[in-house]
Amino acid sequence: MKIQVNNRPEEIERTEMTVQELIDYKNFKFKMLVTKINGKLVKKDERNTAIVKDGDDVTILHMISGG
Amino acid sequence: MTFKEIKKIVSTKTVGIAGCGGLGSNCAVALARTGVGKLVVADFDVVEQSNLNRQYYYADQLGQKKSFTLSDNLYFVNPDVKVIAHDVKLEPKDIVRIFKDCDVIVEAFDQAEMKQMIIETVLREMPGKPLICGIGMAGFGNNNSIRMDQHDDLYICGDMETEIADDCPPMAPRVGIVANMQANQAIELLIKMCEK
């Protein structure tokens, strides 16, 4: 499937995957994340069920302390 | 646009600022100087000595509530700005209640958990409301790493990378840059709202 991750094109040898699988695939290690598919929020407890498929625009934001 | 024209527009607008620390206090000052009509600020903390390396407070204000003290300081910057100060540790229900009438919301927390909380709350409970976050600004130097990313109505300013630590402290220059980027984005959005 061809998807967008954080506004960058990404091609993955899968037809679909969950948001959590995508996080693991991308090797994102941060504890605090905000995830969205096509602009719609995917809460933490929905990441194992929310499906990413071809053409989706996925946002995975790392929350970092400081301010 | 002349400054007079800019001021005429922003003076009719309201910006909410969640947190009155390094990001919030400096962002509020920039917005007040520009002449934003109303600022809604919220924080539960008091001013501490360690805050003075980057936050818009003075050495004689230690121990005072940040929200009310920021309101005082903003008055000296621009007495025409109406400031509504809330002394509260923000939770999702407060965010919706306190900021619902704001044209733009600025996220200015320090903890990653709180940043996640306000983003999830605004995306879910207040769809279409612009939210401008600050993520990654600790340490010094590395100017070119600081930027802005847009994800629909969510704007992220910062280097998206540097986390605060004992050997990577938050300091006035980089925190100030990000706070002013947030203010800059807020002004751009307020002007665009008027052009629509």
Contacts between the chains, C-beta under 8 A, distances in Angstrom:
chain1	res1	chain2	res2	distance
A	6	B	149	7.5
A	7	B	149	7.1
A	7	B	151	7.7
A	31	B	112	7.7
A	32	B	112	4.1
A	32	B	113	6.3
A	32	B	115	7.4
A	32	B	116	5.2
A	33	B	116	7.5
A	34	B	116	5.7
A	34	B	119	4.8
A	34	B	120	6.4
A	34	B	123	7.9
A	36	B	123	7.3
A	36	B	151	6.8
A	39	B	151	7.6
A	39	B	152	4.8
A	41	B	120	6.1
A	41	B	123	4.3
A	41	B	124	5.5
A	43	B	120	6.3
A	43	B	124	7.9
A	59	B	151	4.8
A	61	B	119	7.4
A	61	B	135	7.4
A	61	B	151	7.3
A	61	B	156	6.7
A	62	B	135	7.2
A	62	B	160	6.4
A	63	B	112	3.9
A	63	B	113	7.4
A	63	B	115	4.7
A	63	B	116	4.7
A	63	B	119	7.9
A	63	B	135	6.7
A	64	B	112	5.8
A	64	B	115	7.9
A	64	B	135	5.3
A	64	B	136	4.9
A	64	B	158	7.7
A	64	B	160	7.2
A	64	B	161	7.1
A	64	B	162	7.2
A	64	B	163	4.8
A	65	B	110	6.0
A	65	B	111	5.4
A	65	B	112	4.5
A	65	B	115	8.0
A	65	B	163	5.8
A	65	B	164	5.4
A	66	B	110	6.1
A	66	B	134	7.9
A	66	B	136	6.9
A	66	B	137	5.6
A	66	B	138	4.8
A	66	B	162	7.2
A	66	B	163	6.4
A	66	B	164	4.2
A	66	B	170	5.1
A	66	B	175	7.6
A	67	B	19	6.4
A	67	B	21	5.5
A	67	B	22	5.5
A	67	B	23	4.3
A	67	B	24	7.6
A	67	B	108	5.8
A	67	B	109	5.7
A	67	B	110	4.1
A	67	B	134	5.6
A	67	B	137	7.3
A	67	B	170	7.1
A	67	B	175	7.0
